[in-house]
Structure formats: C-alpha cells, structure tokens
C-alpha cells in the first residue's frame, strides 16, 4: 500500500505526522518514506534565501538531505499577506509532515488552518502574547519552535540609537498597527523610552504607499531619529525606508541587518540564520516522533549589531569606537 493511501485510510492529516515515529527516522528511510516539509514565508524567496539555506544546513547536519531523504515545499507570499491562507491550504493539501513558518505574520494563518500538522516557528514575535502557544515551557497544541523575542530587546535598540546619536531624543517609531507583534512592541517600549529621556512619536503605516507620507509627518513633527518595528510589510520595503531615513537625515535603527545593507544606519536583533538552523532540530525531533506540545519554545542566543559607517558619515555622526568594536559587522 502506498504511503498516501495508508495515511488516508488512517484518517488523513491528523495522523500523517506521526508515521515516522513508528519505526524512527532510520526505519522510515529504509521503508522508502520521504517526509515532506513545508516552508512558508510572507516574504519573497530572495528575502529568505539566506535563512532557508541555514535551515537546510541544519537539516543536513542531522542527516536530512533535500532531494534525497526529505522533500521541501516552498511557498512565498512576496509581501502580499492576503495570499498566506491560500498558501497554507496548498501545503495542507500536499499532506506535508511539518510546516515551518517564518514570523508571526505567517504563523497565525497556519495555526488557524490546522490543529494537527506540526508547525515549527523559526523566528516569530511573542508567541504567547499573540496566542500561538500557551507558554514557552509547554506550548501545547501543534505549534512549537523558536521566538525572536528576547528580554529588553526594544529597549536595547533605543539605547544603541541614543549612543550613536546622543543629541536626537525625539524618535519616530514606524510600525504597522495591523501586526500583532508590533502592537505589543509599541506598548513595551514606552517605559524604557521614558527612562532614557526619549520622546516617542507613533508613525503608523499599513502599506508601502504610505511610507513617504509617514516620513513627511516625522519631519513636520520635528522628529530627529527613527526606529522601525518588526513587521513583514517593512521588510518588503526596506530599501525605500532606508532611503527615506537617509534623505530626511534621520538616524535610524532597525531589527534586521538587511536594512543596514540597504543603506540604513544601524540594526540590532537576533541572528535569524541561527534561529532557522536551530529550527531544523525541532523538525528532526518531530519527524522522529516527538510531539510539538512537549517541545519547549526557545529564545535567541545569538544577536547581531550591524553599523553602516558610510551612512553615519552622510548624517554627520561620529560613531564611538567602543560601538564599532562591539559590532558584528561594519559596512564601510
């Protein structure tokens, strides 16, 4: 009997992910069963290639080689979030054994669409605050993996912004109010901003067409720096945002090094490639029979500070040598 027919006989997707546990990974390979992993992303393939490469490397180190003993199915929304439910439906129809999600934006529609197929988060925002899991220690349900949220991360970005641009105390915070993680982050940075003597100005945006208008509002409000909150929408438009920050002479801090590579001033955040590499270990355990509900969600352990000295010079900023020494990457 073929594997898919066997799955259907036993009740469909609800039991499909448990099949490898019957004989373990070695037994599954010996029997010719090739697990299927779905990789979902609200971004484009180019945006996520570095992260997916790290994920494949993680799989390879655990004995899973794409095209040999495991199949990967990729689905990209290319910045069009409304496409995500349909892409999730495609992966479910393929009866994938595991779905790997990128951030909260795609994790939520995946979790809504299936309660049986295991979902591994690679770098979501606050999974407890957004209702994806019950707790980090015991997530419950079919969702587990890694979160990019770490204690005082937003406060750390404000500290770095003050260090590199000490005279810029009024900060425009660009965020998408439709993003659940951005909503939580906006609330969390209020106290550290007051402690640092910084005044925050909310710049709400919902689409790329509004970024020009948002920066115009920032200049009108006499903002002197800009902080960009994590959201899928801003990643897609990172070059435009970085260019607008520089054109308006606003020192900027971001959450991904890709912004700095596009001309932004500075970024600080978890190493996404490391998170995706670690996500492979969750997939490995699940394919070998572990239940997602019993696998604790882990937080980031590696962080990246990236500084663009060319942008700093264009803004007339002198970057403290101590900050350059601490940077993981300095763009000349």
C-alpha positions in Angstrom: 0.0 0.0 0.0 1.4 3.5 -0.9 2.1 5.9 1.9 -0.5 8.5 1.0 -3.2 5.8 0.7 -2.2 4.5 4.1 -2.5 8.0 5.6 -6.0 8.4 4.1 -7.0 5.0 5.5 -5.9 6.1 9.0 -7.7 9.4 8.9 -5.8 11.9 6.9 -3.6 14.8 8.0 -4.4 14.2 11.7 -2.2 11.2 11.8 0.2 11.8 8.9 2.9 13.5 11.0 3.1 10.5 13.5 4.0 8.0 10.8 7.8 8.4 11.1 7.6 7.6 14.9 6.5 4.0 14.1 10.0 2.9 13.1 12.1 6.0 13.7 13.9 8.1 11.1 16.1 5.2 10.1 13.2 2.9 9.6 11.3 5.4 7.7 14.2 5.9 5.3 14.6 2.2 4.9 11.0 1.8 4.1 11.3 4.4 1.4 9.1 7.0 3.1 10.2 10.5 2.3 8.9 13.2 4.7 7.7 16.4 3.3 8.4 19.7 5.0 6.5 22.8 4.0 8.3 26.2 4.3 6.0 29.2 4.4 7.0 32.8 4.3 5.3 36.2 3.9 8.4 37.4 2.1 10.0 36.6 -1.2 12.4 33.7 -1.9 15.2 36.2 -2.3 14.4 37.7 1.2 14.5 34.4 2.9 17.2 32.5 0.9 19.9 33.1 3.5 17.6 31.8 6.3 16.4 28.8 4.3 20.0 28.0 3.4 20.8 27.9 7.2 17.7 25.7 7.7 18.9 23.2 5.0 22.4 23.2 6.6 20.8 22.4 9.9 18.8 19.5 8.4 21.9 18.2 6.7 23.9 18.1 9.9 21.1 15.9 11.3 21.1 13.5 8.3 18.3 15.0 6.3 19.3 16.0 2.7 16.8 17.8 0.4 16.0 15.7 -2.6 17.4 12.5 -1.1 15.6 11.6 2.1 13.4 14.6 2.6 11.4 16.9 0.3 10.9 20.6 0.9 7.9 22.5 -0.4 8.4 26.3 -0.5 5.6 28.8 -0.5 6.2 32.6 -0.6 3.6 35.4 -0.3 6.0 38.0 -1.8 4.8 40.6 0.6 1.1 40.0 -0.1 -0.2 38.9 3.2 -3.6 38.2 1.9 -2.1 35.2 0.0 -1.0 33.4 3.1 -4.2 31.5 3.9 -4.2 30.1 0.3 -0.6 29.1 0.5 -1.2 27.3 3.8 -4.1 25.5 2.2 -1.8 24.3 -0.6 0.7 22.8 1.9 -2.1 21.1 3.8 -3.4 19.6 0.6 0.0 18.2 -0.1 -0.2 16.4 3.3 3.1 17.8 4.5 4.5 16.3 7.6 5.6 19.6 9.2 5.1 23.3 8.3 8.0 25.7 9.1 6.8 29.3 9.5 9.0 32.4 9.3 7.4 35.1 11.5 4.1 35.8 13.3 2.5 37.0 10.1 2.5 33.6 8.5 2.4 31.6 11.8 -1.1 32.8 12.7 -2.8 31.8 9.5 -1.0 28.4 9.6 -2.1 27.8 13.2 -5.7 28.7 12.3 -5.7 26.4 9.3 -4.6 23.2 11.0 -4.5 21.8 14.6 -3.0 18.5 13.6 0.0 19.2 11.3 3.0 20.2 13.5 4.1 23.8 13.0 7.6 24.9 13.8 8.2 28.6 14.3 11.6 29.8 13.1 11.6 33.4 14.3 8.2 34.6 15.4 7.5 37.5 17.7 5.8 37.0 21.0 4.1 33.6 20.5 2.4 33.7 24.0 1.1 37.2 23.6 -0.3 36.5 20.2 -2.0 33.3 21.3 0.1 30.9 19.2 1.2 28.9 22.3 0.2 28.5 25.9 3.7 29.0 27.4 7.3 28.8 26.3 7.9 25.8 28.6 4.8 23.8 27.5 3.5 25.2 24.3 0.6 22.7 24.0 -1.2 22.1 20.7 0.7 21.6 17.4 2.9 24.8 17.5 6.5 25.0 18.8 9.9 26.2 17.7 11.7 29.5 18.3 10.9 33.1 19.1 12.9 36.1 18.1 11.7 37.9 21.2 14.3 38.4 23.9 14.1 40.4 27.2 14.5 44.2 26.7 15.3 43.9 23.0 13.4 47.0 22.0 14.9 48.9 24.9 18.4 47.9 23.8 17.7 49.3 20.3 16.7 52.6 21.9 19.9 52.6 24.0 22.0 52.0 20.9 20.2 54.8 19.0 21.0 57.2 21.8 24.6 56.0 21.9 25.2 56.6 18.2 23.1 59.8 18.0 23.1 61.3 21.5 21.5 64.6 20.5 18.5 63.0 18.9 15.9 62.4 21.6 12.6 62.6 19.7 12.2 59.3 18.0 9.6 58.5 15.3 8.6 54.8 15.7 7.4 53.4 12.4 5.1 50.4 12.9 2.2 48.6 11.4 -0.8 48.6 13.8 -2.2 45.6 12.0 0.8 43.5 13.1 0.0 41.9 16.5 3.7 41.8 17.5 4.2 45.4 16.6 1.2 46.3 18.8 2.9 44.6 21.7 6.3 46.1 21.0 4.8 49.6 20.8 3.4 49.2 24.3 6.6 47.7 25.7 8.9 50.5 24.6 7.1 53.2 26.4 8.7 52.7 29.8 12.3 52.3 28.6 11.9 55.4 26.4 11.0 57.5 29.4 13.9 56.0 31.4 16.3 57.0 28.6 14.8 60.5 28.3 13.5 59.9 24.8 10.2 61.0 23.4 8.4 58.7 21.0 6.2 59.7 18.1 4.0 57.0 16.6 4.2 56.6 12.8 1.5 54.1 11.8 1.8 52.6 8.3 -0.3 49.9 6.6 1.1 49.8 3.1 4.2 50.8 1.1 2.3 53.7 -0.4 2.2 55.4 3.0 5.9 55.4 3.8 6.6 58.7 2.0 3.7 60.3 3.9 4.9 58.8 7.2 8.3 60.4 6.9 6.8 63.7 5.9 4.8 63.5 9.2 8.0 62.8 11.1 9.8 65.8 9.7 6.7 68.0 10.4 6.7 66.8 14.0 10.4 67.7 14.3 11.4 64.1 14.9 15.2 63.7 14.9 15.6 59.9 14.6 13.6 56.9 13.5 13.1 53.4 14.9 11.5 50.7 12.7 9.4 48.0 14.4 9.4 44.4 13.1 6.7 43.7 10.5 6.5 41.8 7.2 5.4 45.0 5.4 8.5 47.0 6.3 10.9 44.1 5.3 9.5 44.1 1.8 10.0 47.9 1.5 13.3 48.0 3.4 15.2 49.8 0.6 12.6 52.6 0.4 12.5 53.0 4.2 16.3 53.1 4.4 16.5 55.7 1.6 13.8 57.8 3.2 15.6 57.9 6.5 18.8 59.0 4.9 17.1 61.5 2.6 15.4 63.1 5.6 18.6 63.0 7.6 17.1 60.8 10.4 19.5 58.4 12.2 17.8 55.0 12.0 17.8 51.7 13.9 16.3 48.5 12.5 15.8 44.9 13.5 17.4 43.2 10.5 20.9 43.7 9.0 19.3 43.7 5.6 18.1 47.3 6.3 21.6 48.4 7.0 22.9 46.7 3.9 20.3 48.7 2.1 21.6 52.0 3.5 20.1 52.2 7.0 22.3 53.3 9.8 22.2 50.5 12.3 20.4 47.3 13.3 20.3 45.1 16.3 18.5 41.8 16.7 18.6 38.0 16.8 20.6 36.2 14.3 17.8 34.9 12.0 20.1 32.4 10.3 21.0 30.8 13.6 17.3 30.6 14.5 16.5 28.8 11.3 19.4 26.5 11.8 18.1 25.6 15.2 14.6 25.2 13.8 15.9 22.2 11.9 16.4 20.4 15.2 12.7 20.7 16.0 11.8 19.3 12.6 14.2 16.4 13.2 12.6 15.6 16.6 9.1 15.8 15.2 9.9 13.5 12.2 11.3 11.0 14.7 8.0 11.0 16.7 8.2 13.9 19.2 5.0 15.8 19.9 5.2 19.6 19.3 3.2 20.2 22.5 6.1 18.7 24.5 8.9 20.7 22.9 9.7 23.9 24.8 9.9 27.1 22.7 13.4 28.5 22.8 14.6 32.1 22.6 17.5 33.6 20.6 21.1 33.1 21.9 23.0 35.0 19.2 22.5 38.7 18.3 23.8 40.9 15.6 24.8 44.5 15.8 25.4 46.0 12.3 26.5 49.6 11.6 26.8 51.4 8.3 29.7 53.9 8.6 29.0 55.4 5.2 25.5 56.3 6.3 26.8 57.6 9.6 29.2 60.0 7.8 26.4 61.1 5.5 24.4 62.1 8.6 27.4 63.8 10.2 27.6 61.3 13.0 30.8 60.2 14.7 30.4 56.6 15.7 32.0 55.9 19.1 35.0 53.5 18.8 33.5 51.3 21.5 30.4 50.8 19.5 32.4 49.9 16.4 34.3 47.3 18.5 31.1 45.7 19.6 29.6 45.5 16.1 29.4 42.1 14.4 29.5 43.8 11.0 30.7 47.3 10.0 29.7 48.4 6.5 32.2 50.9 5.0 
